């Protein structure tokens, strides 16, 4: 029977993970301006969304479906999974504005715009039709008989075309 890792081993693994995470973060911040900016923006969004979660503590489901994506001037942009959550979120906007203004990043926020997150599903390629079924001899005879009795030339030609393709 294999022994489970003891507390010291768990602590060493945790310290190692934290050290590696710190090294990677430092690398991205120093050696790559673009990745450093991206990482900084990601951390900022994480912080903003944790504040949003704190401010929405009375409705525990909303933070699971709504998240901040941007601050555009004095408007905070929030995306939601579907229209249901957008509607539910909009009821909280007045109280949320006053709570969020307590954080320095949101002191100038005048409005919150909540939108439905676009669904980016790949467009399926054109699917060719499967093999077409043949018209039975009996049905072809009925269509031929009907076509012979029709006086409307356009309709008669259409029926004859169907009969030819069967």
C-alpha positions in Angstrom: 0.0 0.0 0.0 1.4 3.3 -1.1 1.7 6.1 1.6 0.0 9.4 0.9 2.3 12.4 0.7 3.0 13.9 4.1 2.5 17.6 5.0 6.1 18.5 4.2 5.9 17.1 0.7 2.6 18.9 0.0 4.2 22.1 1.3 7.2 21.7 -0.9 5.0 21.0 -4.0 2.9 24.1 -3.2 6.0 26.3 -2.8 7.5 24.9 -6.0 4.3 25.6 -7.9 4.2 29.2 -6.5 7.9 29.8 -7.3 7.4 28.5 -10.9 4.3 30.7 -11.3 6.2 33.7 -10.0 9.1 33.0 -12.4 6.8 32.6 -15.4 4.9 35.8 -14.4 8.2 37.7 -14.0 9.4 36.5 -17.4 6.2 37.6 -19.2 6.3 41.0 -17.5 9.9 41.7 -18.3 10.8 40.0 -21.5 7.6 40.4 -23.5 5.8 43.6 -23.5 2.8 42.2 -25.3 2.4 39.2 -23.1 3.1 41.3 -20.0 0.3 43.7 -20.9 -2.0 40.8 -21.6 -1.2 39.2 -18.3 -1.7 42.5 -16.5 -5.1 43.0 -18.2 -6.1 39.4 -17.2 -5.2 40.1 -13.6 -7.1 43.4 -13.7 -10.2 41.6 -15.1 -9.9 38.9 -12.4 -9.8 41.6 -9.7 -12.8 43.4 -11.2 -14.8 40.2 -11.4 -14.0 39.3 -7.8 -15.3 42.8 -6.8 -18.4 42.2 -8.9 -18.9 38.9 -7.1 -18.6 40.6 -3.7 -21.1 43.3 -4.7 -23.6 40.7 -5.9 -23.5 38.6 -2.8 -27.3 38.8 -2.4 -27.8 36.9 -5.7 -25.3 34.1 -5.6 -26.1 32.8 -9.1 -25.4 36.0 -11.0 -21.6 36.0 -10.7 -21.6 32.5 -12.3 -23.3 33.9 -15.4 -22.2 37.5 -15.6 -18.7 38.9 -15.9 -16.9 42.2 -16.6 -15.1 42.4 -19.9 -14.2 46.1 -20.1 -14.4 49.6 -18.8 -15.1 52.0 -21.7 -14.8 55.5 -20.5 -17.4 55.8 -17.7 -19.3 52.7 -18.8 -18.7 49.2 -17.4 -19.3 46.5 -19.9 -20.7 43.2 -18.6 -21.5 40.0 -20.5 -24.0 37.4 -19.6 -24.6 33.8 -20.8 -28.1 34.4 -22.1 -30.9 37.0 -22.1 -32.3 35.6 -18.8 -29.2 36.6 -16.9 -29.0 40.0 -18.6 -32.5 40.8 -17.4 -31.8 39.5 -13.9 -28.6 41.5 -13.8 -30.3 44.7 -14.9 -32.4 44.7 -11.8 -29.2 45.0 -9.7 -27.6 47.8 -11.7 -28.7 50.8 -9.5 -27.4 49.2 -6.2 -24.4 47.8 -8.0 -23.3 51.2 -9.3 -23.2 52.6 -5.8 -21.3 49.6 -4.4 -18.8 49.4 -7.2 -17.9 53.2 -6.9 -16.3 52.3 -3.6 -13.5 50.8 -5.5 -10.9 53.2 -7.0 -11.0 51.6 -10.4 -14.8 52.2 -10.7 -15.0 55.6 -9.0 -15.9 57.3 -12.4 -18.3 54.6 -13.6 -21.6 56.3 -14.5 -23.4 53.3 -16.2 -23.3 49.6 -16.6 -24.1 48.0 -19.9 -25.0 44.3 -19.8 -25.1 42.4 -23.0 -25.5 38.7 -24.1 -22.2 37.0 -24.8 -22.0 36.2 -28.5 -22.1 32.5 -29.3 -19.1 31.8 -31.5 -20.0 28.4 -33.1 -18.1 27.6 -36.2 -20.3 27.7 -39.3 -20.8 24.2 -40.6 -19.7 23.6 -44.2 -22.3 23.1 -46.9 -23.6 19.5 -46.7 -24.3 17.8 -49.9 -27.7 16.1 -50.2 -27.8 12.4 -49.9 -28.9 10.1 -52.7 -32.3 11.1 -54.1 -35.1 8.6 -54.0 -36.5 7.4 -57.3 -40.1 7.9 -58.1 -42.0 4.6 -58.3 -43.4 3.5 -61.7 -46.9 3.8 -60.3 -46.4 7.4 -59.1 -44.7 8.4 -62.3 -47.7 7.0 -64.2 -50.1 9.0 -62.0 -48.0 12.2 -62.5 -47.9 11.6 -66.3 -51.7 11.2 -66.4 -52.2 14.3 -64.3 -49.8 16.3 -66.5 -51.7 15.3 -69.6 -54.9 16.6 -68.2 -53.5 20.0 -67.0 -54.1 23.0 -69.2 -51.6 25.3 -67.4 -48.5 25.0 -69.6 -46.0 25.9 -66.8 -47.4 23.4 -64.3 -47.5 20.7 -66.9 -43.9 21.3 -67.9 -42.9 21.2 -64.2 -44.6 17.8 -63.7 -43.0 16.4 -66.8 -39.6 17.6 -65.5 -40.2 15.7 -62.3 -41.2 12.6 -64.2 -38.0 12.8 -66.3 -35.7 12.9 -63.3 -37.2 9.8 -61.7 
